[in-house]
Amino acid sequence: MSEPSAFAESLFPFLQPDADEAAPAALAAGDRLPSYIRDHRARLRERFLNGGAPALPDYEMLELVLFRAIPRQDVKPLARLLLDRFGDFSHVISAPMARLREVPGVGEAVICELKIVEAAAQRMARGRILQQHVLSSWAALLSYCQTSMAHRDTEQFRVFYLDRKNVLIADEEQGRGTVDHVPVYPREVVKRALELNASALILVHNHPSGDPTPSEADIAMTARIRDAADALGITLHDHLVIGKSTETSFRANGLL
């Protein structure tokens, strides 16, 4: 008698991985998963459950993610290929979907699993700062910014809106742009602050180049927003520029 999973796949072929994810060595529907693959997956899951992420190198963590997308073949070669292409686990997870599609063996099921992990990481990081006193949770704020923005291939501008007690009440994207520019409208930033009854702001944008050094345009734009906010009694606490592995604070660098 075939295993339930094989039976289900034979009846519901749309549940199988995308065709472009089926390597020549992939098993035909109804074949039993070879013991070396089955045992490897079991051992890997056990090591993860017993030791957590520190017990696994990046390629094995990536294998765990790929197991669900490609249930019937060895995913180690694809995990290593992805790491060769993008560098490390975090860069694979956050890679743009268009670039992921360029990798042989990557289809929609793989992309979906990778993006679920990325979204979960961002949501967890955001949960640590939302409705929290931001100035006393600064490390968590920086971690969230790095998680959600450091690996983007285009610029994104977002605003954290705070109440009178500096509790974060809203985290909103104000604009997306190109690899080196994003349109920002000070009037819209301040208008939204009034709508939310916010008393303070923190501006954040990323530099896809990886260098978080503020440009002259960044400095000029920040000054315009600060002036507009000051006129309405709204405090601009900081402007953070997010790079690949670090960030620049306008306030810490005397730019605000």
C-alpha positions as CSV (number, residue, x, y, z in Angstrom):
1,M,0.0,0.0,0.0
2,S,1.4,3.4,-0.9
3,E,1.9,6.1,1.8
4,P,-0.9,8.6,2.4
5,S,1.1,11.4,1.0
6,A,1.8,9.6,-2.2
7,F,-1.8,8.7,-2.5
8,A,-2.9,12.3,-2.1
9,E,-0.3,13.4,-4.7
10,S,-1.6,10.9,-7.2
11,L,-5.2,12.2,-6.7
12,F,-4.4,15.9,-6.4
13,P,-1.4,16.6,-8.7
14,F,-1.8,20.4,-8.1
15,L,-0.5,19.8,-4.6
16,Q,2.8,18.7,-5.9
17,P,5.8,21.2,-6.3
18,D,5.9,23.3,-9.4
19,A,7.3,21.6,-12.5
20,D,10.3,23.9,-12.6
21,E,11.2,22.7,-9.1
22,A,11.4,19.0,-10.1
23,A,15.0,18.1,-10.8
24,P,15.8,15.0,-13.0
25,A,16.4,13.0,-9.8
26,A,13.0,13.8,-8.4
27,L,10.9,10.9,-7.5
28,A,7.8,9.9,-9.5
29,A,4.5,10.2,-7.7
30,G,3.8,7.0,-5.8
31,D,7.5,6.1,-5.3
32,R,8.6,5.9,-1.7
33,L,11.0,8.6,-0.4
34,P,14.5,7.0,-0.2
35,S,15.6,6.3,3.3
36,Y,18.7,8.4,3.0
37,I,16.6,11.5,2.3
38,R,13.9,10.6,4.9
39,D,16.5,9.9,7.6
40,H,18.4,13.1,6.8
41,R,15.3,15.2,7.1
42,A,14.4,13.5,10.4
43,R,17.9,14.1,11.8
44,L,18.0,17.7,10.7
45,R,14.6,18.4,12.3
46,E,15.8,16.7,15.5
47,R,19.0,18.7,15.7
48,F,17.0,21.9,15.2
49,L,14.5,21.0,17.9
50,N,17.2,20.1,20.3
51,G,19.7,22.8,19.6
52,G,17.8,25.5,17.8
53,A,19.2,27.6,15.0
54,P,22.8,27.8,16.5
55,A,23.1,24.1,16.0
56,L,22.8,24.4,12.2
57,P,24.8,26.1,9.6
58,D,23.1,28.4,7.0
59,Y,22.7,25.7,4.4
60,E,20.9,23.3,6.8
61,M,18.6,26.0,8.0
62,L,17.8,26.7,4.4
63,E,17.1,23.0,3.8
64,L,14.5,23.1,6.6
65,V,12.7,25.9,4.8
66,L,12.9,24.1,1.5
67,F,11.6,20.8,2.8
68,R,8.0,22.0,2.7
69,A,8.3,23.5,-0.8
70,I,10.1,20.4,-2.3
71,P,8.9,17.4,-0.3
72,R,10.1,14.6,-2.5
73,Q,13.8,15.2,-3.4
74,D,17.1,16.2,-1.9
75,V,17.2,19.9,-1.4
76,K,20.8,20.3,-0.2
77,P,22.1,21.2,-3.7
78,L,19.5,23.9,-4.1
79,A,20.3,25.3,-0.6
80,R,23.9,25.5,-1.5
81,L,23.2,27.1,-4.9
82,L,21.1,29.8,-3.2
83,L,23.8,30.5,-0.7
84,D,26.4,30.7,-3.5
85,R,24.2,33.2,-5.3
86,F,23.1,35.4,-2.4
87,G,25.7,34.9,0.3
88,D,24.0,33.9,3.5
89,F,20.7,32.8,5.0
90,S,19.3,36.3,5.5
91,H,20.2,37.4,2.0
92,V,18.5,34.4,0.5
93,I,15.3,34.9,2.5
94,S,15.2,38.6,1.6
95,A,16.3,38.4,-2.0
96,P,13.9,40.0,-4.5
97,M,11.5,37.5,-6.1
98,A,12.7,38.4,-9.6
99,R,16.2,37.4,-8.7
100,L,15.1,34.2,-7.0
101,R,13.3,33.1,-10.1
102,E,16.6,33.3,-12.0
103,V,18.0,30.4,-9.9
104,P,17.5,27.0,-11.5
105,G,15.2,24.9,-9.5
106,V,13.4,27.8,-7.8
107,G,9.7,28.1,-8.5
108,E,6.7,29.7,-6.9
109,A,6.5,27.2,-4.0
110,V,10.1,27.8,-3.0
111,I,9.7,31.6,-3.3
112,C,6.5,31.4,-1.2
113,E,8.3,29.5,1.6
114,L,11.2,31.9,1.6
115,K,8.9,34.9,1.8
116,I,6.8,33.4,4.6
117,V,10.0,33.2,6.7
118,E,10.9,36.8,5.8
119,A,7.5,38.1,6.6
120,A,7.5,36.2,9.9
121,A,10.8,37.7,10.9
122,Q,9.6,41.2,10.1
123,R,6.4,40.7,11.9
124,M,8.1,39.4,15.0
125,A,10.6,42.3,15.0
126,R,7.7,44.8,14.5
127,G,5.8,43.2,17.4
128,R,8.7,44.0,19.7
129,I,8.4,47.8,19.2
130,L,4.7,48.5,18.4
131,Q,3.0,50.0,21.4
132,Q,6.3,50.2,23.2
133,H,8.3,53.1,24.5
134,V,10.6,53.6,21.6
135,L,13.4,55.5,23.2
136,S,13.9,52.8,25.8
137,S,13.6,50.1,23.1
138,W,16.1,51.6,20.7
139,A,17.9,48.3,20.1
140,A,14.7,46.6,19.1
141,L,13.8,49.5,16.8
142,L,17.2,49.2,15.0
143,S,16.8,45.5,14.7
144,Y,13.4,45.9,13.1
145,C,14.7,48.4,10.7
146,Q,17.6,46.2,9.7
147,T,15.3,43.1,9.3
148,S,12.7,44.9,7.2
149,M,14.9,47.3,5.1
150,A,18.6,46.4,5.0
151,H,18.3,44.0,2.0
152,R,15.9,45.9,-0.2
153,D,17.1,46.6,-3.7
154,T,15.2,49.9,-3.9
155,E,14.9,52.8,-1.4
156,Q,12.0,52.8,1.0
157,F,11.0,55.7,3.3
158,R,9.0,55.1,6.4
159,V,7.9,57.1,9.4
160,F,7.4,55.9,13.0
161,Y,4.7,58.0,14.7
162,L,4.9,58.4,18.5
163,D,2.5,59.7,21.1
164,R,3.3,62.1,24.0
165,K,4.9,59.3,26.0
166,N,7.1,58.3,23.0
167,V,5.1,55.1,22.5
168,L,5.0,53.9,18.9
169,I,1.5,54.2,17.6
170,A,2.1,53.7,13.9
171,D,4.7,52.4,11.5
172,E,3.9,53.5,8.0
173,E,5.6,53.4,4.6
174,Q,5.5,56.8,3.0
175,G,7.2,56.0,-0.3
176,R,9.2,53.7,-2.5
177,G,11.7,54.7,-5.1
178,T,14.6,53.6,-7.2
179,V,18.0,52.3,-6.2
180,D,19.2,55.8,-5.1
181,H,16.1,58.0,-4.7
182,V,12.7,57.9,-3.0
183,P,10.2,60.8,-3.3
184,V,9.3,62.3,0.1
185,Y,6.7,65.0,0.8
186,P,7.2,66.8,4.1
187,R,3.6,68.1,4.0
188,E,2.2,64.5,3.8
189,V,4.4,63.3,6.7
190,V,3.2,66.1,9.0
191,K,-0.4,65.8,7.8
192,R,-0.4,62.2,8.7
193,A,1.1,63.0,12.1
194,L,-1.8,65.3,12.8
195,E,-4.3,62.7,11.7
196,L,-2.8,60.2,14.2
197,N,-2.5,62.8,16.9
198,A,1.2,62.0,17.0
199,S,3.6,64.2,19.1
200,A,6.9,62.9,17.7
201,L,8.4,61.3,14.6
202,I,11.3,59.1,13.6
203,L,12.2,59.0,10.0
204,V,13.8,55.9,8.4
205,H,15.0,55.1,4.9
206,N,17.5,52.6,3.4
207,H,20.4,52.9,1.1
208,P,20.5,49.8,-1.3
209,S,24.1,50.5,-2.0
210,G,24.8,49.4,1.6
211,D,26.5,52.6,2.6
212,P,24.4,54.4,5.2
213,T,26.1,57.8,4.8
214,P,23.5,60.5,4.4
215,S,23.5,62.3,1.1
216,E,23.0,66.1,0.7
217,A,19.5,65.4,-0.5
218,D,18.8,63.3,2.7
219,I,20.1,66.2,4.8
220,A,18.0,68.8,3.0
221,M,14.9,66.7,3.1
222,T,15.3,66.1,6.8
223,A,15.6,69.8,7.5
224,R,12.4,70.5,5.6
225,I,10.5,67.9,7.6
226,R,11.9,69.1,10.8
227,D,10.9,72.7,10.0
228,A,7.4,71.6,9.1
229,A,7.1,69.5,12.3
230,D,8.5,72.3,14.5
231,A,5.8,74.7,13.2
232,L,3.1,72.4,14.5
233,G,4.8,71.4,17.8
234,I,5.8,68.0,16.6
235,T,9.2,66.7,17.6
236,L,11.5,65.0,15.1
237,H,13.6,62.6,17.3
238,D,15.9,61.2,14.6
239,H,16.4,60.1,11.0
240,L,17.9,56.7,10.5
241,V,19.6,55.6,7.3
242,I,19.8,51.9,7.0
243,G,22.7,50.2,5.3
244,K,23.5,46.5,4.7
245,S,24.9,45.8,8.2
246,T,24.8,49.1,10.1
247,E,22.9,52.4,10.2
248,T,23.5,56.1,10.6
249,S,21.6,58.2,13.1
250,F,21.3,61.9,12.2
251,R,21.0,62.9,15.8
252,A,24.1,60.9,16.9
253,N,26.1,62.4,14.1
254,G,25.1,66.0,14.8
255,L,22.9,66.3,11.7
256,L,19.7,67.0,13.6
